[in-house]
Amino acid sequence: MVQVVRKKTTREIYESHRTRKPPQLMSDLVLWLHNVRSMHNVGSAFRTADAFGIRSVFLSGYTPAPPRPEITKTALGADETVPWSHSAEPQDHIRWCRAHNYTLAGMEQTHESRLLTGYHPEPDTRLCLLFGNEVTGIEPDLLAHCNPLLEIPQFGKKHSFNISVSLGIACYHFLHISLPS
């Protein structure tokens, strides 16, 4: 006998999510994209931020900012629901992190990086996750402000993820460790 599976309607999905509140770690989390070229990656960051209940998205350098059709298409409107700010100068976001007691964590493969899977911040930690350029990563002058530096464990030959995938993996990690067992 074949089991009939009934998918939820959009309205049913909305209703089931309407009363959910993200854990504190997620609602305090900030995603920062610096010198990310792809508008699709930016749109995906907004969509991921919305799905995980993340506080805000920072954009800096030449990272494109809304409103742009390419961002909105991928974000599915999350660029209008997630608070964001853009600054050509990354120092503005570093000052904000310091003023608001945020830990700046760089998502980068360095000799000093620790595996994301082994990073469990204290419960009251506020995190800002910095992601750099798709090819060159986080610039050295910004890496110096990041503590910790985190990398996603990988086992293949290409040793890289698309930024939108890295964002999803990192956000899921922090959601997973902040939920009760």
Backbone bond lengths (Angstrom), bond angles and torsions (degrees), N, CA, C in turn:
res aa  C-N    CA-C-N  psi(-1)  N-CA   C-N-CA  omega(-1)  CA-C   N-CA-C  phi
1 M - - - 1.444 - - 1.530 109.33 -
2 V 1.298 116.42 132.69 1.457 122.75 179.74 1.521 109.26 -88.82
3 Q 1.309 115.21 128.45 1.463 120.36 178.77 1.526 109.03 -78.08
4 V 1.300 117.27 133.08 1.454 121.67 176.63 1.525 107.99 -89.95
5 V 1.301 115.79 123.76 1.454 121.92 179.59 1.522 107.63 -108.53
6 R 1.312 115.35 125.57 1.459 120.09 -179.44 1.525 109.26 -103.93
7 K 1.311 115.37 119.04 1.461 120.31 178.52 1.519 110.21 -74.94
8 K 1.333 115.56 148.73 1.460 120.78 177.05 1.530 109.53 -72.00
9 T 1.304 115.38 145.51 1.460 120.26 172.58 1.522 108.04 -77.44
10 T 1.308 116.73 165.81 1.458 120.94 177.10 1.524 110.08 -58.40
11 R 1.308 117.28 -40.87 1.465 121.14 178.90 1.527 110.95 -63.21
12 E 1.331 117.45 -42.72 1.467 120.83 178.93 1.527 110.81 -64.87
13 I 1.312 116.99 -39.15 1.466 120.43 177.44 1.522 109.24 -63.13
14 Y 1.317 116.74 -47.55 1.465 120.43 179.40 1.524 110.76 -58.14
15 E 1.304 117.44 -47.00 1.462 121.23 -178.79 1.528 111.90 -62.05
16 S 1.331 117.28 -40.25 1.465 119.37 -178.99 1.524 111.99 -70.88
17 H 1.319 118.22 -23.49 1.467 121.98 -178.69 1.521 112.92 -96.51
18 R 1.318 116.68 -15.75 1.459 121.71 -172.50 1.524 113.56 -57.15
19 T 1.297 117.57 -37.69 1.468 120.70 -176.12 1.528 113.45 -96.88
20 R 1.308 117.25 -2.52 1.467 119.84 178.65 1.515 110.57 -72.48
21 K 1.305 114.87 140.30 1.466 121.51 175.32 1.524 108.06 -121.03
22 P 1.323 117.45 135.03 1.471 118.84 179.07 1.521 110.91 -70.42
23 P 1.331 116.93 152.46 1.473 119.47 173.34 1.534 110.03 -59.51
24 Q 1.330 116.34 156.79 1.463 121.50 -175.64 1.528 112.42 -54.61
25 L 1.316 117.62 -41.42 1.461 120.68 -179.86 1.528 110.61 -56.85
26 M 1.328 117.02 -39.85 1.463 121.32 -178.55 1.529 111.26 -75.14
27 S 1.323 117.35 -42.01 1.463 118.91 -177.40 1.527 112.33 -71.83
28 D 1.328 117.16 -15.88 1.467 121.48 174.04 1.535 112.25 -94.69
29 L 1.330 117.96 -14.71 1.471 122.34 -173.33 1.529 111.62 -67.41
30 V 1.326 115.25 137.25 1.460 122.71 175.91 1.524 107.68 -119.86
31 L 1.331 116.71 134.90 1.462 122.42 173.94 1.524 107.99 -102.99
32 W 1.327 116.71 132.87 1.467 121.04 -178.90 1.518 108.27 -124.46
33 L 1.317 116.33 123.96 1.461 123.29 176.56 1.527 108.55 -111.85
34 H 1.324 116.40 118.74 1.468 121.36 179.80 1.526 109.90 -115.80
35 N 1.311 115.88 125.66 1.470 123.27 178.69 1.528 113.11 54.23
36 V 1.318 115.57 39.03 1.467 121.17 174.03 1.523 106.75 -87.48
37 R 1.306 117.82 124.85 1.463 121.65 -174.59 1.523 113.85 -82.01
38 S 1.305 117.72 -39.71 1.465 121.95 -169.78 1.521 112.45 -75.28
39 M 1.324 115.50 121.64 1.462 119.76 175.68 1.524 110.92 -66.24
40 H 1.329 116.28 -27.80 1.465 119.37 176.80 1.527 110.92 -67.90
41 N 1.327 117.53 -38.31 1.469 120.22 174.97 1.523 110.94 -64.63
42 V 1.315 117.39 -39.20 1.464 121.07 178.55 1.529 109.62 -64.89
43 G 1.328 117.05 -46.39 1.463 120.50 177.96 1.511 111.88 -60.29
44 S 1.315 116.30 -40.89 1.457 120.59 178.21 1.525 111.41 -64.84
45 A 1.336 117.45 -35.72 1.467 120.84 177.48 1.525 109.98 -62.49
46 F 1.311 117.16 -41.70 1.469 120.13 177.71 1.524 111.16 -63.68
47 R 1.311 116.14 -43.44 1.471 120.12 -178.73 1.519 110.72 -65.08
48 T 1.330 116.94 -41.44 1.465 121.67 177.39 1.528 110.07 -64.83
49 A 1.325 116.83 -43.71 1.469 120.92 178.95 1.521 110.50 -59.48
50 D 1.299 117.43 -42.49 1.461 120.67 178.73 1.524 110.77 -64.36
51 A 1.317 116.81 -46.61 1.469 120.79 -176.88 1.523 112.25 -61.42
52 F 1.319 118.08 -35.70 1.456 121.97 -177.79 1.529 113.32 -93.40
53 G 1.321 118.29 -0.82 1.463 120.61 178.61 1.510 113.29 71.65
54 I 1.314 116.22 34.25 1.462 122.04 -175.73 1.528 111.11 -77.48
55 R 1.324 115.53 146.89 1.462 122.20 -174.47 1.519 113.44 -58.58
56 S 1.365 116.39 -53.80 1.460 118.80 -175.80 1.517 111.29 -164.56
57 V 1.318 113.82 170.32 1.461 122.70 177.09 1.525 107.78 -121.89
58 F 1.327 115.66 129.64 1.461 121.50 173.25 1.519 107.95 -102.84
59 L 1.301 116.42 138.47 1.458 122.96 175.27 1.520 106.97 -124.18
60 S 1.341 116.50 138.94 1.461 118.21 178.78 1.514 110.61 -149.34
61 G 1.347 113.52 169.54 1.454 119.56 -177.10 1.515 109.41 66.85
62 Y 1.331 115.71 -138.22 1.462 119.06 -179.01 1.528 113.11 -93.11
63 T 1.325 117.04 14.98 1.466 120.01 174.64 1.527 108.18 -59.55
64 P 1.338 117.69 127.19 1.464 119.52 179.56 1.527 111.30 -68.06
65 A 1.326 115.18 148.83 1.459 121.27 -178.03 1.529 109.94 -121.87
66 P 1.328 115.94 153.16 1.470 119.36 174.16 1.537 109.68 -62.11
67 P 1.297 118.39 159.43 1.464 127.18 -2.92 1.529 111.22 -85.17
68 R 1.281 115.97 126.55 1.469 123.91 173.90 1.519 106.71 -141.62
69 P 1.327 119.23 133.18 1.470 120.86 -177.82 1.527 113.10 -56.08
70 E 1.338 117.36 -37.00 1.460 120.72 -177.83 1.531 111.45 -67.88
71 I 1.339 116.22 -34.78 1.468 120.51 177.71 1.521 109.54 -71.56
72 T 1.311 116.18 -48.68 1.461 121.39 -177.48 1.523 111.73 -61.44
73 K 1.330 116.99 -38.76 1.471 120.46 -179.54 1.528 110.60 -60.02
74 T 1.316 117.12 -45.58 1.463 120.71 -179.38 1.524 111.31 -76.13
75 A 1.322 117.29 -35.81 1.465 121.41 -177.59 1.524 112.55 -73.58
76 L 1.321 117.27 -18.51 1.472 121.64 -176.38 1.527 112.04 53.18
77 G 1.329 116.23 37.34 1.460 120.93 177.73 1.522 114.80 91.83
78 A 1.338 118.01 -5.86 1.469 119.84 -179.78 1.522 111.48 -65.67
79 D 1.320 117.56 -20.44 1.464 120.41 175.82 1.524 111.30 -67.60
80 E 1.334 116.55 -11.13 1.461 121.26 176.14 1.532 112.21 -103.68
81 T 1.324 117.71 -11.28 1.469 120.28 -178.35 1.527 112.95 -108.31
82 V 1.314 117.82 -21.03 1.465 121.76 179.90 1.533 108.71 -100.40
83 P 1.324 117.68 125.11 1.469 119.20 176.47 1.528 110.40 -60.96
84 W 1.310 116.38 143.46 1.458 120.41 179.74 1.523 109.70 -150.43
85 S 1.324 114.49 161.99 1.468 120.22 173.27 1.520 108.48 -144.81
86 H 1.305 115.40 151.96 1.460 121.28 178.67 1.515 108.71 -126.66
87 S 1.311 115.56 137.06 1.452 121.63 174.32 1.521 108.15 -142.30
88 A 1.313 116.36 134.15 1.463 119.37 175.46 1.523 110.15 -65.78
89 E 1.335 116.22 -27.31 1.453 121.87 -177.11 1.524 111.39 -99.94
90 P 1.318 119.17 113.82 1.472 120.79 179.65 1.524 113.38 -61.98
91 Q 1.332 117.77 -24.50 1.467 120.42 179.55 1.527 111.81 -58.69
92 D 1.336 117.05 -27.85 1.465 119.97 177.90 1.528 110.51 -61.46
93 H 1.316 116.55 -42.05 1.468 120.78 -179.77 1.530 111.49 -73.60
94 I 1.325 116.79 -34.30 1.473 119.89 175.95 1.523 109.50 -63.50
95 R 1.332 117.11 -44.31 1.476 120.56 178.09 1.527 110.12 -61.60
96 W 1.333 117.27 -40.88 1.462 120.44 179.23 1.528 109.95 -61.25
97 C 1.323 117.26 -45.00 1.474 121.05 179.68 1.523 110.62 -58.92
98 R 1.308 116.79 -45.76 1.471 120.30 179.95 1.530 111.12 -64.34
99 A 1.329 116.69 -43.72 1.468 120.84 -177.01 1.526 111.94 -67.20
100 H 1.327 117.07 -27.26 1.466 121.02 -177.37 1.530 112.84 -107.16
101 N 1.343 116.12 15.25 1.463 122.26 176.25 1.528 112.88 57.88
102 Y 1.329 116.07 47.60 1.461 122.09 177.64 1.519 110.51 -102.17
103 T 1.311 115.83 140.22 1.453 122.39 172.34 1.519 107.34 -84.62
104 L 1.323 117.38 125.32 1.460 121.72 178.63 1.525 108.63 -92.62
105 A 1.319 115.48 110.53 1.469 121.74 -179.36 1.523 108.87 -107.55
106 G 1.301 116.24 124.31 1.463 121.22 178.78 1.517 110.94 -93.52
107 M 1.318 116.11 129.78 1.466 121.61 175.76 1.522 106.95 -91.75
108 E 1.323 116.11 95.51 1.458 121.03 -173.69 1.522 110.42 -157.17
109 Q 1.312 116.33 149.24 1.461 122.06 177.15 1.532 108.20 -92.02
110 T 1.337 116.02 105.63 1.459 121.59 178.50 1.528 107.88 -132.49
111 H 1.307 116.18 173.32 1.464 120.39 175.75 1.525 111.17 -68.36
112 E 1.332 116.59 -21.12 1.461 120.91 -179.06 1.527 112.93 -96.80
113 S 1.321 118.31 -4.50 1.467 121.07 -176.64 1.516 111.24 -67.48
114 R 1.327 114.08 149.30 1.458 120.85 171.27 1.518 107.26 -114.89
115 L 1.309 115.76 156.82 1.453 119.56 -178.42 1.527 110.37 -68.93
116 L 1.307 115.11 135.23 1.456 121.55 178.50 1.521 111.00 -54.54
117 T 1.321 116.70 -39.57 1.465 121.09 -176.68 1.523 112.73 -63.81
118 G 1.322 117.76 -20.85 1.456 121.00 178.90 1.515 113.42 -98.77
119 Y 1.317 117.04 2.32 1.466 120.41 -177.94 1.525 110.08 -97.47
120 H 1.318 115.04 117.22 1.461 122.37 179.50 1.526 107.88 -130.61
121 P 1.329 117.15 93.25 1.463 119.17 -177.82 1.522 111.65 -65.81
122 E 1.322 115.60 158.44 1.458 120.76 175.66 1.530 108.71 -58.73
123 P 1.328 118.02 150.80 1.467 121.00 -175.16 1.529 115.62 -55.37
124 D 1.324 118.26 -31.48 1.468 119.73 -177.81 1.531 113.46 -93.67
125 T 1.330 117.11 9.48 1.459 121.25 -179.05 1.525 110.65 -71.22
126 R 1.313 115.25 136.32 1.458 121.82 172.71 1.513 107.01 -105.93
127 L 1.331 115.85 126.49 1.457 120.85 -174.33 1.519 112.82 -114.22
128 C 1.316 114.76 141.06 1.454 123.17 166.92 1.521 105.91 -119.66
129 L 1.337 117.04 117.29 1.467 121.64 -179.58 1.515 109.73 -95.88
130 L 1.320 116.56 119.06 1.463 122.71 -178.76 1.518 110.46 -97.05
131 F 1.327 115.79 128.54 1.461 123.46 175.85 1.521 107.56 -120.10
132 G 1.339 116.52 137.04 1.457 120.92 -177.00 1.510 113.18 -105.00
133 N 1.303 113.93 -167.59 1.462 123.28 -178.02 1.525 112.09 -54.72
134 E 1.316 115.72 145.77 1.467 121.95 -177.16 1.531 113.35 -58.75
135 V 1.320 118.36 -29.76 1.466 121.10 -177.08 1.531 111.82 -105.31
136 T 1.328 116.76 -46.32 1.466 120.26 -172.60 1.526 113.86 -97.74
137 G 1.308 117.70 -8.96 1.459 120.55 177.54 1.515 112.93 76.50
138 I 1.322 115.22 -153.10 1.467 121.94 -179.14 1.523 108.72 -82.93
139 E 1.314 115.64 133.36 1.468 120.94 -179.57 1.533 110.81 -64.86
140 P 1.343 117.62 145.27 1.464 120.98 -177.91 1.526 114.66 -53.92
141 D 1.341 118.45 -38.03 1.471 118.94 -179.03 1.520 111.79 -67.28
142 L 1.344 118.38 -27.01 1.464 120.88 175.57 1.528 111.41 -83.05
143 L 1.336 116.83 -34.13 1.469 120.12 177.28 1.525 111.11 -56.33
144 A 1.335 115.84 -35.28 1.469 120.45 -178.53 1.526 112.53 -62.22
145 H 1.334 117.90 -21.03 1.468 121.99 -179.99 1.530 112.68 -93.22
146 C 1.325 116.44 -6.39 1.467 120.90 -175.21 1.522 111.61 -93.38
147 N 1.310 115.60 128.17 1.453 121.34 173.57 1.519 106.76 -155.34
148 P 1.292 116.42 101.97 1.454 130.43 20.49 1.530 113.09 -94.03
149 L 1.329 113.92 169.74 1.456 122.80 166.36 1.522 106.16 -105.87
150 L 1.325 115.80 129.43 1.467 120.85 -173.70 1.521 110.61 -124.21
151 E 1.323 115.37 144.47 1.462 119.23 173.59 1.515 110.00 -134.48
152 I 1.307 114.45 151.34 1.457 121.85 -179.83 1.524 108.13 -86.46
153 P 1.334 118.34 129.67 1.468 119.46 178.52 1.532 109.95 -60.66
154 Q 1.324 115.25 136.44 1.466 120.74 179.20 1.521 108.81 -138.46
155 F 1.323 114.89 150.67 1.463 118.81 -175.02 1.526 113.18 -128.44
156 G 1.323 117.92 -6.25 1.465 121.11 -178.53 1.510 112.19 -86.19
157 K 1.291 115.86 -168.78 1.458 122.19 -177.05 1.534 113.52 -92.29
158 K 1.315 119.25 -20.51 1.468 121.75 -175.12 1.524 113.41 -83.43
159 H 1.304 118.84 -19.17 1.465 125.37 174.24 1.530 115.22 50.51
160 S 1.327 116.79 32.38 1.463 117.83 176.28 1.522 110.77 -157.66
161 F 1.333 114.29 154.10 1.456 122.58 173.41 1.520 107.67 -118.90
162 N 1.319 116.15 156.03 1.447 120.06 168.33 1.527 107.20 -64.33
163 I 1.323 117.52 149.06 1.466 120.83 -178.58 1.520 110.93 -56.92
164 S 1.322 116.94 -40.80 1.468 118.45 -178.48 1.526 111.06 -63.39
165 V 1.312 117.43 -34.23 1.471 120.93 177.43 1.528 109.49 -71.84
166 S 1.326 117.34 -43.77 1.471 120.95 178.12 1.526 111.31 -58.96
167 L 1.327 116.34 -41.49 1.467 120.59 176.96 1.524 110.77 -58.53
168 G 1.326 115.78 -47.02 1.462 119.85 -179.23 1.516 112.41 -63.49
169 I 1.323 116.64 -42.77 1.467 120.45 179.29 1.523 110.51 -63.07
170 A 1.329 116.38 -47.64 1.471 120.33 -178.62 1.529 110.82 -63.29
171 C 1.319 116.82 -44.75 1.474 119.42 179.82 1.524 110.84 -63.40
172 Y 1.320 117.03 -41.33 1.462 118.86 179.02 1.533 110.63 -63.96
173 H 1.316 117.18 -39.86 1.469 120.01 177.82 1.527 110.21 -56.30
174 F 1.342 116.23 -49.45 1.460 118.80 -177.59 1.527 112.18 -69.01
175 L 1.322 118.09 -32.72 1.456 120.14 173.84 1.532 109.80 -64.56
176 H 1.325 115.89 -46.81 1.467 121.49 -176.99 1.530 111.58 -59.44
177 I 1.328 117.46 -44.01 1.461 119.13 -177.28 1.538 111.83 -77.15
178 S 1.335 117.41 -14.63 1.461 118.43 -178.82 1.530 113.20 -97.01
179 L 1.332 117.18 -7.66 1.454 120.50 177.00 1.519 111.16 -87.69
180 P 1.328 117.80 147.10 1.468 118.80 176.40 1.526 110.69 -64.74
181 S 1.310 115.86 148.79 1.478 120.62 -177.89 1.494 111.67 -69.08
